[in-house]
Amino acid sequence: MSANKQSCPNTMKMPVPGDMVRIKRRLYSHWGICVSKHDMVHLSPPGQNHEVNMIKSLGVSMPVQVTISKIEDVACGNEYYADNYLDGEEGFNPRPIKEICQYAMGQLEEPEQDFDLVWNNCEKFAIMCR
């Protein structure tokens, strides 16, 4: 499915390289970094291109890896958009776009890590990249 108004509502900004991508789910959002017109870098279970099952992750150590996926594939029909909500906040200065994308892509080489719902999650990964 190509990016369209169903996946990114008119009132939301389509992600461009360097943006934090927010994918709305029923009870939570999945986050990543847009690195090209169609791709995002994000955390996922090893060998998969979707996010960690939040229910299964409660109180359990789950391995994740940094992966690159098509935004549409990860969204699975859910709405998504650019959400750089920390931009303009005191003390937060995003890197230049090229550096954001290079940093995110560089994380693809990192080994698996343990997912933590509070401290090591997809939103924290996206913030770290920006």
C-alpha positions, 0 to 999 in steps of 0.5 A, spaced: 500 500 500 502 506 498 502 512 503 496 515 502 491 520 506 488 513 510 495 512 513 497 519 514 491 524 515 491 530 512 492 534 519 498 530 520 505 531 516 508 525 512 514 523 515 521 525 511 528 523 513 530 525 520 523 525 522 520 521 528 515 516 525 509 515 530 505 509 528 498 509 532 496 502 535 490 501 539 493 502 546 500 504 544 504 507 539 510 504 535 516 509 534 522 509 529 526 514 525 524 515 517 531 514 513 528 515 506 521 516 503 519 509 504 523 506 510 524 507 517 529 504 522 526 501 529 526 496 534 523 489 532 524 482 535 530 479 531 528 477 524 522 480 524 519 487 521 514 489 526 514 491 534 515 487 540 508 485 543 507 490 548 503 485 553 508 479 552 513 484 554 510 486 561 515 484 566 519 480 561 526 481 558 525 480 550 531 481 545 530 486 540 534 488 534 535 495 530 532 493 523 530 497 517 523 496 514 518 499 509 514 504 513 507 501 510 509 494 512 510 496 519 504 500 520 499 494 517 494 499 515 494 503 521 495 511 521 502 514 521 505 521 521 511 525 523 511 527 530 518 530 532 514 532 539 521 534 543 523 539 537 523 546 541 523 543 548 528 546 552 534 543 552 533 538 546 536 540 540 535 535 534 541 533 530 542 535 523 538 531 518 544 527 515 546 525 522 540 523 524 539 518 519 547 516 519 546 515 526 540 510 526 543 506 520 549 505 524 545 502 529 543 496 524 550 494 526 549 493 533 548 486 537 541 484 540 539 488 546 534 487 551 527 491 550 524 494 556 518 497 556 520 504 560 528 504 559 529 501 552 523 502 548 522 504 541 520 511 543 527 512 546 530 509 540 527 514 536 529 520 541 536 517 541 537 518 534 534 525 533 
